[in-house]
Amino acid sequence: MNFDQATTYLLSLGNESLSMKLGLESVSRLARALGGPELAVPAAHIAGTNGKGSTSAMLAAIIQAAGLRVGLYTSPHLVNIRERIRVDGRRIPESDFARLATEVRLASESLVDSNELPAVPTFFEQVTIIAFLYFREQEVDLAVLEVGLGGRLDATNICQPEIVGLTRIARDHELYLGDTLAAIAAEKAGIIKPGVPVVSSVQPAQAMRVIRDRCRVLSSPLIAVNAASVRSRPEGEGFYSIQFDGSFASYNIRLSIRGRHQIGNAATAIHLAEQLAVAGFPIGGNAIALGLATASWPGRLEMLRSETGRTVLLDGAHNPDGAQSLRKFIDAEFKGRSVTLIFGVMSDKALKEIAEALFPAVEIVVATRIRNPRSVDPTAIEKVGGDCRVLRAETSEEALAIAEEVTPADGIICAAGSLYLVGELRSQLAPEATPD
């Protein structure tokens, strides 16, 4: 298969969420058939509801700044599937992706033909194995793996990590993970391995109890981020500098990713890096500072310019906790300015709670449909609009055109509700912003 054929094949396996199959049997058998690539590379494994992607990106930047070769596996992608698999910040080349996708497809079909599996592994399972194969080929010193969904039964959980990270846990994906914070925390904590150190962000008490119990049962050292040890100051345009007392040093760093909530993610990344240093990886304080000052995570409080020169803020806030963080950012940074919200959301999300957090902060909502079978119809968004003026659009392209028309020249356009929506808009505003 060439790259286009490989992408078409993988997408033919079904929508990433609708065709999702939680469980490790299929991905484990596929990995064994391909020589266990997940065992060839040391890993940092990171789960959580919010902040796991940002923390993964920060940690990868720190490892790279230390002069180590680092792999980064994240999901979902915004524009191009190759964004999910990177080495030293660069996406997997099309030729390598196509070659490895072909190898994984043939192995998958062989397992079905020999009755070892009832069906070929899912989209996410196959892409995860492609990542492991690529990292093995590239001989990375360390791979940073972001959990796709949950943790315990996520395909990435076949790895044998050097360190485990748990970012803030909140209610999301309740259909799959449970309808209580304790149940969700138990699924996230399922990536903890016996004796492997665990770094946890500041957590709700109910979630932290679950994490502590899991660590105690498995004799896994727990390093909990102490919010009191982090001091911060705003630097303008949503950026913050932090002073942080880590386990082995104190840091004074200007963060490169916007948002007050990134302060906690940065503290988590510092602790993860320090624990990797304890494990023997040559990561020093200078690398930690440089990595946090240069890390990039597109689509999260990312500001771009439209063709008409308006500021467009993209953020992947897709659950109530993320929506609250975005609301705080809008209130702090855009006070007194007109804000138009382009909003699209998936059917399994807490639409009412997200709308209650975001809609009062804006003048106009442009409700749009996302190119995804799980997308909520714009009329459903209109029904939760309350006192806010809601306009409808059938596509993100139409939504952006409407937003530019109704937003004053000095106003702000914000897009949120789904990373899929952010990806659609980013492909229009900055299609080639990610390095090759």
Salt bridges, closest charged atoms under 4 A:
GLU16 OE1 - ARG84 NH2 2.60
GLU25 OE2 - ARG29 NH2 3.65
ASP88 OD2 - ARG69 NH1 3.25
ASP96 OD1 - ARG99 NH2 2.80
GLU109 OE2 - ARG105 NE 2.91
GLU125 OE1 - LYS21 NZ 3.26
GLU137 OE2 - ARG99 NH1 2.84
GLU146 OE2 - LYS52 NZ 2.99
ASP172 OD2 - HIS173 NE2 3.87
ASP172 OD2 - HIS318 NE2 3.57
ASP172 OD1 - LYS349 NZ 3.04
GLU174 OE1 - ARG171 NH2 2.77
GLU187 OE2 - ARG152 NH2 3.10
ASP213 OD1 - ARG216 NH2 2.32
GLU235 OE2 - ARG233 NE 3.26
ASP245 OD2 - ARG231 NH1 3.53
GLU274 OE1 - HIS271 ND1 3.94
GLU302 OE1 - ARG426 NE 2.81
ASP321 OD2 - ARG168 NE 3.21
ASP331 OD2 - ARG327 NE 2.94
ASP348 OD2 - HIS173 ND1 3.97
ASP348 OD1 - ARG374 NH1 2.89
GLU356 OE2 - LYS352 NZ 2.46
ASP377 OD2 - ARG369 NH2 2.81
GLU382 OE1 - ARG392 NE 3.40
GLU394 OE1 - ARG369 NE 2.97
GLU397 OE2 - ARG371 NH1 3.20
GLU424 OE1 - ARG371 NH1 3.66
GLU432 OE1 - ARG91 NH2 3.93
ASP436 OD1 - ARG82 NH2 2.71
ASP436 OD1 - ARG91 NH2 2.98
